[in-house]
Structures are given as C-alpha cells and as structure tokens.
Amino acid sequence: MIDRRQIHPGVVGTVVTRAVRCTLPCTCVYPDSMDDSIERVIEDLEEYSQASQRLIERLEVQNQWHLADIEALRQGIPLSESSDATGSAERSRDLTRILDEFEKSRRRIRTSVTAAALAEGLSAVRIGEVFGVSRQLAGRLIREARDLPPRIEPGGNIGEVRPSD
C-alpha cells in the first residue's frame, strides 16, 4: 500500500505530513480529514483494482466455458445433461458473487472519492461533473459520503472505519 504522506499530487517523492504545509511552491496544507479521505480513496482504489482483476479473470474463464457449452449443444447433447455435467448452477452462483463484490467495491470507491472531493471543497455541481452524473445523483453521493463511518487504520489506530455492505 502506498503511504499517502510520502507523495504530493502530481509530484512523486515529496513528503507531505498531516496538517502541515508542504515544501513545494504550492504551499498546500493537508488537514487530518483530507489525509484520511485520501487514504480511504487509496485503500478503496486498491480494493477496486483487485475486484476488477478477479472479475476479468472470471469473465475470461466464463467465455471459455460458453464456447465449450456451445460446442456441446451443437453436438446434440441435451441442455439439461450439459448443464449438469458442467456445474452450470454453481458457475452461475459464483459469477453472481464476483459481480456483487465488484459492484460493492465500485460503490465504495465512488463514495470515498466523493468524500475526498468534499474535503477538497468541491461543490455538488463539480462532483457531478467529475463523475459525469446529474446534480441529483451527485447530491445522493454527497449524502452517502457524509454518512461514511470513521475508518480503522491498518495498525488498529482509530481514524476511520470502512463502511460495511
């Protein structure tokens, strides 16, 4: 995991610690709440990337199974026999589980990015533009972001807790 305090937006290798002014000419300040929201975004992006990779891998396997299923059906094997032989029901349940995991991860990253955008001072209109959504949906995202519970940092220090789905 990347340590947020060791990077600066757009400039790799600079050190920015909580609630201090960075040493670059931009003179930005990262209050604790901003640092926590960026850390949450990073954690959620890592999780989203992992969920994306699992989905990609599963869809590739799923495609191979479909091609085999097509071939079996062309050979005249009855659908019920083919489905039973390939474990179709279990494959379907597993794909549904992976899709659900991906969707939950997608919602978490959207909420954590909204929370970080709010911490940066972005307006509802600008947040809507960032996501390419209506002001109404941006308003809902903002409400969800404001309802985020605090996260617990990896070392067990209380900072913020990851929302449960």
N, C-alpha and C positions, 0 to 999 in steps of 0.2 A: 504494500500500500504506500502511496506517495504521502510524505509528510507535508501538509499544506504550508507549514511555517517555513519551508525551505524553498518555496517558489514565489514568484511575483507574476501577476498576469502578463503574459507575453514575454517575460524575461526569465530564462532558466538560470538557476544557480544563485539567485539573490536570496537573502534571508529576510523574512518578514515575520516578526513575532506578534503575538496577540496584543492588541491595544497599544501598539507603538507605531510611530511614523516610520515608513521605510526609508532607506538611504538613497533611493533613486530621486532624480529631479522632480518626479511627480508628486512627492510629499503626501502620498496616500496614507490613511490610517485605517487599520482593520480592528474594529471593536470586537470584543469576545463573541457577540451574537453573530457577526458577519463571519468570523473564523469558523464558528460552529456550523453555520449554514453551508459554508463551502466544504467543510469536512464531510457533512452529510451528503452533499452532491457527489463528492468523490467516491464515497462508500457506495452510494446508490448507483453511480455510473459503473463501478466495478461489478456490482451485482447484476446490473442490466446487461453488461457485456457477457458475463458468464451465462445468464439465462438465454441470451441471443445465440451464443455458441451452442448450447445444448439443443436449442430449437433447430438451428441449422443442421447439426449432426443428425438429429432425429428425422427431419424432413428428407435428408438425403437417403437414409435407410428406408423411410416410408416410400419414397419414389421407387426404390429397387423392389420392395415388396409389391407395389402396384403393378410393376412390369411383370413380375412373376405371376401375380394373380390374373392378369390379362392373358398371359400365355396358357395358364391352366384352364381358363374359361374357353379359350379358342380350341383347346384340345378336347373339349366336351365334358370336362369334369363338372359335376353339378355344383352350383353355388354353395349349397349348404355343406357339402363334403369339403370343398375347397376352403370355406371359412373355418370349419372345424379343424382341418389339417394345419392351417397356418396360424391358428390362435388369433383370429381376427378380433374377437371381443376384447382380449387383453391388449392387443396392439392399439385398439381404439381408445380404451381407458387410459393407457399410458400416454398417448398423444394428447388427449384432453388434459391430463395432469400437467404436461410440459407446456401446453398452450396457456393454461391457467397461471402457472408460475411466471411465464413470460409477461402476461398481461398485468399481473400484480406488480412485477418489477417495473414495467413501463409506467404504471400509475404512480409508483413511489418516486421514480426519478422526476416525473413531471411535477409532483408536489414539492419535492426538495428543491428543484430549480426555481419554482415559484417562490418558495420561502427565501432563497438566496437573492432573488431579484427584488423582493420586498425589502430585504436587509440593505440592498444597494440603493433603495429609494425609487425603484421603477414604479410607474403608475400602472393602473389596471389596463389602460389603453396600450401602453408599451408592452406589458406582459402578454396581452392578446396578440400583439404584432410578433413577439418573439416566437410564440407557438403557432401563429397563423390561425387563431381562433377568434370567435366573436367576443365582444365585451362581456356578454352574459356568461359565456363559458370561462372567460378569464376571471370574472367575479367568483364563480364557483371554485376555481383553482385557488384563488386567494383565500377563500373561506377554509378550504381543506388545508392549505399551508399554515394558516393561523391556528388550526386545531392540532397541529403536529405536537405530540408529547415530547418532552426533553429526551435526548438520547444518552445512552450509557456508553462512554468511551471504551475502546478495546481493553484498556488496563483496569477496568472496573470503576474508574472515576466517574462520578455523576456529572454529565454535561448535558447530554440529550439522549432520549431513547428512541429507537427505531419503531415506527408505527406498526402495530400488528394488523394483519389482514384476515 
